[in-house]
C-alpha cells in the first residue's frame, strides 16, 4: 500500500530536480497522524484527563508545580503495519509537560535540559486505571479524541539523511537542491515547504515517522543537549543518529495547545531505550517560529 506517499511524491517530482526527487522519495517513512476526525481507528486523545493507575502519582516538577497532561496514545489501536518504531503491542503512553500558563513571569523554558519539566508514562495493558483530574490550580486542556491517519514523513532541513544520501552525480541530496529556492534561501527549506503544503495547515500531531521541524533537525538538537561538547562535539552526528521520534504535538487552537509562538513539542528517545521500554529516558524539546 503506497497511497500514503502519493501526494508528497507528486509534489516532489514537480518541484525538485528529477534525481533529487527520486532519492528523497526513497527516504519517505509512514507516520501516524493523530487527526481530529477520520475513517481510521480512535488511537487516543489530546487533553482532557488521563487514566492513571491508582498507585501512580501525578507528575510534578519540584518547585514549579504539576505537569499538564498533553496526550494519550493507545499502542494496541495503532495500525501496526505503519508503525516505524518498536512500540509495545499494547498499553498506553501518557505525555505530560509543564504548562507555561502556570509559569511565573520570569519563567524561561530550557527543554530538553529541564528534564523534570516533561514526562512520558507507560501504562501496561490490563492495569487497573481510573480517570484522574488535575491537581488544584491546573486546568486541563480541552479534550479531543484523535484518529489514525497515515501520512508521508520525510527528512527536512538539516536532517542527517540529506547529507548522507547521494544522488547519481555524487552530490549529497542537500547539495542537489541548494539552488531550488533561489540565492537567498537555504535549498533544503524546500523539503519542509512541501510537507507543510501536503498537511494543508492542519495540526501535525504524530506518532513515529520523521519529525516535522519548525527550525532545525530535532535529532541534532537533542544530541547537542546530551553531549558534553554541545554543538561542537565531534560525536554530534553519531549521537543524533541514535534518536528516533516517539511523538510530536503541534500547537492546536481547538485544544488550547500552544507551544511558544505557534510551535511544536517533540518527544525523542534513543532506539535502544525504546526497545527496552525505558520511556523515562525520552527527552522533550520545543521549537517555535
Buried (B, 14 or more C-beta within 10 A) or exposed (E): EEEBBEBBBBBBEEBBBEBBBBBBBEBBBBBBBBBBEBEBEEBBBBBBBBBBBEEBEBBBBEEBBBBBBBBBBBBBBBBEEBBBBBBBEEBBBBBBBBBEEBEEEEEEBEBBEBBEBBBBBBBEEEBEBEEBEBEEEBEBBEEBBBBBBBBBBBBBBBBBBBBBBBBEEEBBBBBBBBEBBEEEEBBBBBBBBBBEEBBEEEBBBBBBBBBBBBBBBBBBBBBBBBBEEEEEBEEBBEBBBBBBBBBBBBBBEEBBBBBBEEBBBBBBBBEEBBEEBBBEBBBBBBBBE
